[in-house]
Every structure is written in structure tokens, then in C-alpha cells.
Amino acid sequence: MENDCAIIQSIKEELKPYNATLVAVSKTKPNSDIEKVYACGQLIFGENYVQELVLKHEQLPADIEWHFIGHLQSNKVKYIAPFISMIHSVDSENLLETINAQAAKNNRIIDCLLQVYIATEETKFGVDESELQKIIENYLAHNYNHIRLRGLMGMATNTDDMNIVQNEYKRLKSIFDNIALLIAKEMQFDTLSMGMTGDYKIALECGSNMIRIGSKIFGERNYNTL
Ligand SMILES: *Cc1c(COP(=O)(O)O)cnc(C)c1O
């Protein structure tokens, strides 16, 4: 990766008109790379794997805000509950309950996003619209004092056809707006996490206010070094 802060600065400039937040996705990348980006003033980093995240959290500066963006199993929540800032990938009631219980044990409040399935691929995780409705109703019916349901996350189909991507992001934005309208009185539902290296400009145009950028910042990932 490049040694200067030009990339971070230019992404942040692009985000300004949208009031959007940058999550630097550092999965598979060594601590030395993260330290370089941290030195540019970037404090929010996203990780996909619990074990890798726990180690990085122990070794890197304490003021980093860690976001979990990968598929999360309920039995692993306890490892990240002591420090995680936001979990983007909540995809079941059970997981939401577990996060609440583990946050309570740590005397914390954890911000959560529900991951919605918008892609046409079988490989992407997330809930469909009817499951989403149920999870939100369940959330409203409980007093989950240790989580804040802040919004939604989605991943578009991995394709070069930007019309497909744009339609998926527009759909997620409209789902987000409908929910926000319904529950605005009850909670702060204000975060729409969509957009990665290949499609974040489209995501921003479609209403994203949190983008998750990995390879544009850190270079291509090599999963074999894990
Ligand atoms: C890896 C990953 C990203 C970053 O992808 P890039 O294309 O490298 O920007 C964003 N979101 C999720 C959920 C990821 O797993």
C-alpha cells in the first residue's frame, strides 16, 4: 500500500457532501498497514473475522473504533462484545438477543445494523424484507437496553453491471426510509451502510452514509497469507 495519506484524504473529500462515514476495511491486512492508515487520522476500521479482530484490538491503539462487518456466529459474540463499536451484519433475532446479553455483561451499549439481502447471488448473507420486519417488531417489543439498532447494511451483487448495483442500492435505501419513517419516534435510526471499493460512488448517490472500503485503501487482499 502507499505510504502517504493521499488516498484517505481524497476519499474523505468525496464523502463530505454526503455527510458519510468511512470504514477502512482491514481484514487480512497486517497491523503495520493499519498503523499507517491510523496515522492519517482514520479511526474506524472494519474486520470480518472474530479471531483476527480480537488480536488486532489487543495489539493496536485503544482509540480505534472497530466495526464488525462479516458473518457473525452467536457463540462468538462474547469475544468482541467488550470492545466492538458497531456490528453491521446482524441477521437474526437470536443474534440481536445475544449481542444485547453480551453487551450487558460488559456494561456497554453496542450499535447494530441489520444486514439486508439485496443481491441476486446465493453467497451473500442477510435477511429478506419480511424477516427484517419481524426482527424490528421483536426489537421494539423488547427492552434491549444494551444495543442500539441504528440502521441497515447491504451488499450489492458482485457484477460489472452498475445498473444492477444501482437498483439494489436504491431498493435498500427505500426499505431504510420506510423503516426510519415508522420508528423515528422510538429510536435513532440513521445509518445506511452500503458501498465498497468498486461501487461506493453509486452507493453514495443512492443515499448511503457509511461506506466500507478495503482494497482502494490497503491494496488487493491475499487470503492465502491468513
Ligand atoms: C471485504 C469487505 C468490504 C471491502 O471490500 P473492498 O471491495 O475491498 O472495498 C466491504 N464490506 C464487506 C462486508 C466486506 O466483507
The ligand as a Tripos MOL2 file, in Angstrom:
@<TRIPOS>MOLECULE
LIG
   15    15     1     0     0
SMALL
NO_CHARGES

@<TRIPOS>ATOM
      1 C1        -14.2530   -7.0280    2.3910 C.3       1 LIG1
      2 C2        -15.4890   -6.2480    2.5760 C.ar      1 LIG1
      3 C3        -15.5840   -4.9020    2.1760 C.ar      1 LIG1
      4 C4        -14.4700   -4.1570    1.4750 C.3       1 LIG1
      5 O1        -14.3560   -4.5850    0.1550 O.3       1 LIG1
      6 P1        -13.4250   -3.8050   -0.9230 P.3       1 LIG1
      7 O2        -14.0110   -4.1950   -2.2140 O.co2     1 LIG1
      8 O3        -12.0480   -4.2930   -0.7150 O.co2     1 LIG1
      9 O4        -13.5590   -2.3540   -0.6580 O.co2     1 LIG1
     10 C5        -16.7540   -4.2290    2.4600 C.ar      1 LIG1
     11 N1        -17.7910   -4.8270    3.0760 N.ar      1 LIG1
     12 C6        -17.7530   -6.1130    3.4490 C.ar      1 LIG1
     13 C7        -18.9280   -6.7080    4.1400 C.3       1 LIG1
     14 C8        -16.6040   -6.8620    3.2190 C.ar      1 LIG1
     15 O5        -16.5890   -8.1460    3.5860 O.3       1 LIG1
@<TRIPOS>BOND
     1     1     2 1
     2     2     3 ar
     3     2    14 ar
     4     3     4 1
     5     3    10 ar
     6     4     5 1
     7     5     6 1
     8     6     7 2
     9     6     8 1
    10     6     9 1
    11    10    11 ar
    12    11    12 ar
    13    12    13 1
    14    12    14 ar
    15    14    15 1
@<TRIPOS>SUBSTRUCTURE
     1 LIG1         1 GROUP 0 **** ****
